[in-house]
Amino acid sequence: MPMIKVELLKGRTVEQKREFAEVITRETARILKCRPEVVDIVFQDVEPHDWANAGKLNSDKT
């Protein structure tokens, strides 16, 4: 059973997550030759002040 974790900066809409889940589930099932029903996706929203890139918090970027 594939389990996919997706960490995102907070702010994506439910519609965006829904579309992402549908596409990733379909393609995962195709590539791994499994049923879509066994593919799990977990979204974790992260606050910008809890995520840094290139040495800077995302909340500090302009």
C-alpha positions as CSV (number, residue, x, y, z in Angstrom):
1,M,0.0,0.0,0.0
2,P,1.7,3.2,-1.1
3,M,1.5,6.1,1.4
4,I,2.5,9.5,0.2
5,K,3.2,12.4,2.5
6,V,2.9,15.9,1.1
7,E,4.1,18.9,3.1
8,L,2.9,22.2,1.9
9,L,3.1,25.8,3.1
10,K,-0.3,26.6,4.5
11,G,-2.7,28.3,2.1
12,R,-3.5,25.7,-0.6
13,T,-7.3,25.3,-1.2
14,V,-9.3,22.1,-0.7
15,E,-9.9,22.2,-4.5
16,Q,-6.1,22.2,-5.1
17,K,-5.5,19.3,-2.7
18,R,-8.5,17.4,-4.2
19,E,-7.1,17.7,-7.8
20,F,-3.5,16.8,-6.6
21,A,-4.8,13.7,-4.8
22,E,-6.8,12.5,-7.8
23,V,-3.9,12.9,-10.2
24,I,-1.2,11.5,-7.9
25,T,-3.4,8.5,-7.0
26,R,-4.1,7.8,-10.6
27,E,-0.5,8.0,-11.6
28,T,0.8,6.1,-8.6
29,A,-1.6,3.2,-9.3
30,R,-0.6,3.2,-13.0
31,I,3.2,3.2,-12.3
32,L,3.2,0.9,-9.3
33,K,0.5,-1.4,-10.8
34,C,-1.8,-1.3,-7.8
35,R,-5.4,-0.4,-7.2
36,P,-6.2,3.3,-6.5
37,E,-8.0,2.2,-3.4
38,V,-4.7,1.2,-1.7
39,V,-3.0,4.6,-2.3
40,D,-3.1,6.9,0.7
41,I,-2.1,10.6,0.6
42,V,-1.6,12.7,3.7
43,F,-1.4,16.4,3.5
44,Q,0.4,18.4,6.2
45,D,0.1,22.1,6.2
46,V,3.1,23.9,7.5
47,E,3.1,27.5,8.8
48,P,5.6,29.8,6.9
49,H,7.5,30.5,10.1
50,D,8.0,26.7,10.5
51,W,9.7,26.2,7.1
52,A,13.0,27.6,6.0
53,N,14.7,27.6,2.6
54,A,18.2,28.9,1.7
55,G,18.7,29.8,5.4
56,K,15.6,32.0,5.7
57,L,12.2,31.4,7.2
58,N,9.5,31.6,4.5
59,S,7.7,34.1,6.7
60,D,10.7,36.4,6.4
61,K,10.8,36.4,2.6
62,T,9.4,39.3,0.7
